[in-house]
Amino acid sequence: MDENKNFTKKFTKKKPAFSEHGKVQPQATNLEEAVLGALMLDKDAVALIIDILRPASFYKEAHQHIYKAICDLFEKSHPIDLLTVTEELKKLGKLEVVGGPYQLVELTNRVASSANIEFHARIIAQKFIQRELIRSSTETIRAAYEDTVDVFDLLDSAEQNLFNITEQNLSRGSLGMSTLINMAVKQLEEMSGKEEGLTGVPTGFVGLDQLTSGWQPSDLIIIAARPGMGKTAFTMAVARNAAIEFNKGVAFFSLEMSSLQLVNRLISMETEIPSEKLRKGQLEDYEWQQLHAQVDKLSNVPLFIDDTPGISIFELRAKCRRLKMQHDIQMVVVDYLQLMTGGGDNKGNREQEISMISRGLKGLAKELSVPVIALSQLSRAVETRGGSKRPQLSDLRESGAIEQDADIVSFIYRPEYYQILEDEEGNSLKGIGEIIVAKHRNGALDSVKLKWDGQFAKFSNLEDDAFTGLDDSTFFDQANNELSGETFSSKINKANENDNGIDDVPF
């Protein structure tokens, strides 16, 4: 009879998942007890679940304190057993809170070994995620009924809460050498079939593609320059080349210029009609024809522009995920990094916020397996430095974390910007821009020279190595004292140019 009473008592003291008064949150307290008991029996069991569970993962507060004590012992490389856990709880002042030594003894009596502890831990983690989703959803529902809450702030908060739950509970496991070797060989086989050694997203600039083999998946590329040097123009050219010439989906996030302004720049680059004429709408008949012909081609390009001002890293990540699922984007461009916000209640200084943003961009590149290009400003130290004023890594503005997180750091340098019109050998530097690769985690360092056409805010390849710059006659018709681009930017009139005794425009 006594045995029957004990049996009944043992299995009736658990709280049911549902009661007549309502629902109880998802939980697995019996598994929590089994896991904690196994941890105090097997010293090697902690290593199996330390990256799966956190103290907050446990439903009962007493179990949270016990697991916290076990984790503290593990971090100190102390032995973990019934006695050491008891002593650690005494130091933390939580021994009586968890039920005293007797409760710890009861936990060890509930299991015989640590078998299946990892499987049990994952069930506990799943229950915790369910509780967190319920908590986040309840907060969102409650706030949604309040008229004083801005709906877009609420949307951003809900998205950030879901992002935090994902980040804290989903981690990637380690891979063995056998799996990694097979993946590496497969990747090499795929690369061998690609033309010209381009294994990443091509930039369309021959010298740069030869140096980098294209922008590589999971790389964070920082492109930095002083204002007015051509950062947006360069990245627009890269995005244009990837989308039009190689049919790669590109997401372009512009925090500085509106999407319409960027499209006008793209039209100017493509049609070679000066942007000033496009702003005023004062086009000749042949230019209208040229414009409509190019616009038809651009309308089907897989280039997606988002001009949300002050976008946070959380919102950027969510949008990129959607674009990846819907359009399989292969590259992300952010113009520019210092205009982003960290999101959330960031009480640190600006340098810490920039560090968080750069880490977030690197994490985004790895998660989506796409190159992420982020533009960055340089400090004024460049302007005060003498000589050629070529930028250096130390000129990156606001945070050393940018340099640390980036796989590639490139600078845009145009000597003409500083009124440096000739090099040491007397060669003209007008119309020449350099892309200086100052950091390249997986390759060599070098600089690549490109043509710069200020009329169209356009970078393009040098036609040959003999190109040494553009003199004033390239841009001006000396007889009429006006821009030659007014007459010769259109390809429609190209057939008649040589008949008039005028040289072809070299770009």
N, C-alpha and C positions, 0 to 999 in steps of 0.2 A: 504493500500500500504506500509506504514511504517513497519507494522508487517511483511510483506513478505520480506522486505529488511533485517530486523533484523534476521529473520529466516535463510535467505540465508547466511548472514554474519557469523552467529553462526556455521553453519555446513560446511562452505567452507574454514575456516582458518586452519584446520588440514592438516598436511603433509600426502600425500598418501604413502602407503607402497612401491609403485613402481612409477617411473617416466620415462619420455622418455629418460632421461640421464643415467639410470641404476638403480640398486637396492639400497634400504635403509635398514639399519640393522634392525633386529627384534626388535620391540618396542610395547609398549602399553601405550602411554602417556595419553590417556583418563582414563585408569584405575589408572595410577599413580596419576592423579589429584583427582580421586574419593577417593583413599586411604588416601592421605594427608588431604583432606577435612574432611573425617570421623574421622581421628585421632584428629583433632582440635575440633570436636563436641562431641566425646565420650572419656572420660578420661580412660575408661577401655579397649579401643580398642588396645592400644599399646602393652599390654601384650599378645595379640593374635598373633601378627605378628613380635614381636621383634626378634624371633629366625628364622624367615623366610627371612626377608629382611635386607640388609645392605645399607648404603648410596650409595655404588657403584652399587647397583642393579637397581637404577633408570637411565633411559636413558637421561633425560634432566639434565643439570648441576644445574639449579635452584631448581629442585626437590631434588637433592642430598643434597643441603645446607639446605633446609627446613627439610628434614628427619633427617639430622645430628643434627639440633637444637632440634627437638622433642626427639631424643635419649638422648641427653645431659640432657634435663629436666627430662626425665624418670630416668636416672641414679642418679640424685640428689634428686629424690622423690619429685620434684616440680610439681604443677598442670600444665596440658597441655590444653591450649585453644588458641583462636586467639590472645589474648593480650600477654600471656606469650611467645608464639612462636615469636611474633613480637619483644618483648624485647630481647629475646635470640639471634635473628638474628642481632639486633643492636649491642649487645656485641661482636658478632663474626665478625662484619663488613661486613655482607653479605645481609643486608636488601635491599639495592638498586640493588644488583646483581640479586636477585630473582624477582624484579619487584615492590618492595615497598609494603606498607600495602594494597594497592588496590588489588594486585595479591592474597594475602592471603585471603582477603574477597571473591574474586571470587572463590577460591577453596572451601570455606565453602558453597557457594551458589550452588555448583554443585551437592551436595548430601543432602539427608534428614536425613540419619542415617548411622550407621556403619554396617548395615546388609550386609552379604556376604563379609565382608572385608578380611577374611582369604582366601577365594577362589580367590578374586582379587589379593591378595598378592602373591599367588602361581603362578598365571599367569605371574605377573611381574618377579618373580624369574626365571621362565622358559625362558622368553625372555632374561634375563641377561645371563643365561647359554648358550643360543644359540649364543649370541654375543661373549662370552668368547671363545667358541669353534671356532667361525669364526676367532677371533683374533689369537688364538694359532695355528690354521691350516695355516693361512696366514703367520705367522712368520716361520713356519716349511717349507712351500713351498718356501718362499723367500730364506731361508738359504740353502735349498736343491739345488738351482741353483748355489750356490757359491762353486767353486772348493776348496777354502781355508778352508772350514769347514770340520772337521773330521766327517765321517758319523756315527760313533758310539757315538760321543759326541752329534750329532744331534738327534740320536735315544733316548739317555738318556734324553736329554732336552725335547723332545716331550712327552715322557712318564711322566716326572716329571710335566710338565704343565697340562696334563690331570689329574694326581693325585691331584694336587693342586685345580683344578676346582671341582673335586669330594669332596675333604675334606672340602672345604669352603661352599659348597652349599647343601650337603646331610647330614642331621642330623636325628637321631632317636628320635621319640617322647616318651613321658612318658606312662607307662602302669598302668592301675588301678589294685587294689588289687584282684578283681574278676578274671581278666585274669592271674595275676601272681600266684594266689593260684591254679588255674586249671593247669597251666604249672608245678608248683612244685609237685602236686599230680601225674601228668602223669609221671614226671621224676622219682619219688619214685617207682611207679609201674614198670617202666622199669628196675630200679636198682634191685628190689626184685627178678627178674628172672635171674640175673647174678650170676655166680658161684663165690664162695670165696670172695664175696663183692667187686669185681673189677668193679668200675664204670667208670674208665678212661682207658687210654692206658697202658697195663701192661709193667713193666720193665723187667720181667723175673727173678728178684731177690726177693725171697720170703719175706725177712724181710722188704725190701723197699716197696713192694706192700702192705704189711700189714699196714705199717705206713701211706701210701698216698692213698691207694685204687686205685693205678695206677695214671699216670699223668693225671690231670683233664683238660677237654676242657676249653679254654680261659685263662689258667694259663701260666704265664711266670716263667720258672724255670731256675735259675742261678746255674751253677756248676762251682765252682772255685777251683783252686789249683795252686801251684807253678809249673814252667816248669819241665817236666820230671816225674811228679807225676802220670800221667795216665789219663788225662782228655779225650783225644781223644779215648783211649782204652776203657774207661768206656762208653762213648756215642756211640761208635761203637757197644759195646755189647748190649746196650739198644736198638739201632736201629735194630740190628740183631735179637734180641729176639722178638721185636714187629713185624717185617716183616716176619720172618720165622715161629716162634712158634704161632703167633696170627693173621697172615695175615693182618696186618695193614699197610697201605701205609705210607712211611716215606720219607720226603725230607731232605737230608743231604747237607748243604752248607759248604764246606771246603775252608777256606781262607788261610790255612797254608800248607796243604798237597795236592798233586795232586790226582785226582780221581783214577788213577792207583795205587798209593801208598796205598790209603785206601782199594782198592779191594784186594791188596796183604796182607794187615793186616787181612782183613776179611777171606781170604783163610787160612792164618796161624792160626787164631782162630778156624776155622771150622775143619781143617784137623789135627791140632796140629802138624804141621811141622814148625820148627823154621823159623822165618822170614829171618834170615841170609842165610839159605839154599835156600829159595825161591829167594832171591836177586841174588844169584850166579847160580841158576838153577842146583845145584848139588844134585839131588835126587836119591834115590835108586829106583829099579823097583817097589817095593810094594808101595812106596810113590807116584810114578807117578799114579799108579792105584787108590790110595786113593784120590789123588788130582782130577783126572778126575771124580770120583764118586761124590765128593762134589761140584765140579764146575757145574755139571749138575743140582744139586739141587738148587744152588744159582742163576742160570741163570733166573729163573722164579719168583724171589723174588721181591715184590713191594717196592724196595728201590731205590731211585733216587738221584744220587750224582751230585752236581754242584760245580766245583772248580774255579769259577770266582774269580780272586784276587781283593781285595779291593772293594767288591760289596757294593753299597749304599743301604740305607734302602728303597729307592723308587724302585730300581731294584729288591731287594729281595721281596718286597711286590707284585710286578707285576708277578714275577715268581711263587710265592706261589699261587697266585690267579689262574694262568693257570694250575698249577699242581692239585689244588683242583678241578677245573672244569673237567680236563681230566682224572685224576686218583684217585680222592677222597682221597687225603692224609689225614692221621689222626694225624700226628705229624711232627713238623719242628725242625731241629737241626742246630745251627749255631756255627761253630768252627773257630775262636772265636770272641767275641764281639769287642775287642779292635782293630782288624784288619779291621773292617768295616769303611765306611766313611759316613758322614751325607748327602752328596750330596748337590748340589746347591752351592750358593756363601756364604759359612759359614765363617763369619769373626770373630766369637767368639773364645774362647780358647778351648782346647781339652776337658776340663771337660764339657763345655756346649754341645759340639758335642756328647760326650758319653751319656749325659742326653737325648738329642734328639733321639739318636739311641735306648736307652732302652725304652723310651716312645713309639717309633715306633714299637718295637717288642711286647710290651704289647698290643698296638692297633691292630697289626696283629693277635695276639692270640684271641682277642675278636671278630674281624671281621670274621675270618674263623672258630671260635669255635673249635680250636685245641690247644693242649699244644705246646708251643714254648720253646725249650731248648737252652739256650745260654751259651757257655763256657766263662769263664773270668779268667784273670790273677790275682794273688795276689801280693801285694806290697812286697818289700824286708824286711819289718818289721818282717815278720815271721822268717827270717833267723837270725836276730839280737836278737830275743827274746830268753831267756833262757828256761830251763825246757823241756817239751815235744814238744814244737813248734807246738801245735795244732792251726790251723787257727781260726780267729775270724771275725765277721762281719766288724769290723773296718779295716781289712786287704784288703778289696775289693779295687781294684786299680782305680784311676782317677775320680771316681764320686760316691757321696752318693746317687745319683738318682737310681743307680742299685739296691741298697738295698731297696729303697723306692718303686720302680715299681714292683719288683719281688714278686710273691706269695710264692715261695719256694727258699731259698738260701741253697745250699748244698756244703760242702767242701769234697774234696778227701784227705785223710790223710794216709800215709804209714810210720809208725815209722822207718822201715828199711831204708828209704830214708835218714834219719838223723843219721844212724848208731845206732839207739835205737833198740837193738835186744831182750831185755827182758822187761816185765812189772814189776811193783813193787813186784809182787808175784813170780817172777822168771820164768814166762811162756814165751816161745819163741814167738817173734813177727815177725819172718821171714815168708814171704809169706802171710802176712795179710794186708788187706787194710780196711779202714773205710770210710763210707759215712756218714758224719756228717750233719744232717738237723738242721741248725742254725736258720732258719726262716721258719715258716709254717703258712701261713695266715689262713688256714682252718683246722688245725690239730695240733697234738702234736709234740714236739721236741724230737729227739732221734738220736742215731747213729747206723748204721747197719754194721756189720763186713762181709767182703767178702774175698774170696781167691784171691791172685794175683800171676799170673804165668808170670814172666818176659820173659821167652823163647818165648812165643806166644803173649806177651802184652795183656793178657787176664784176665778179672775179671770173677769170677763164684761164685755160692752159696757155703756156708759152708755145708758140708754133714751132720754134726750134731753139737750139742753144745759142744761136747768134743774136737773138733778141736782146738788145741792151737798153731798152727804154724808149720812150716816145718823146719827140720834141714838140714844140708848140705848133708846128705846121700840121701835126696829126689831128689836132683838135680844132684848128681854125683855118678857114679859107682866107688867106692873106689878102687876096684881091678885094673881097667883099667885107672883110673884117667881121665874120660871123662864124658860128660853130658849124664845122663841116657835117656834124650829125644831123643838122636841119635838112640837109640835101641828100646825104648818102646813107642814112640809117636804114632805109627800106631796101630790101633785096629785089623789089620789083624793078627799080631803076638800074640795077647792077649791070645789066647788059649794055647800057648806054654810057657808063662811066668812062671806060677807056676811050670811047670816041671823043669825049670832051677833053681828053688830055689830062685827066685827073687820076691820081694813083688810088688804088683800092684801099679802103680803110682796113688796117691790119687786124681788126677784130670784128 
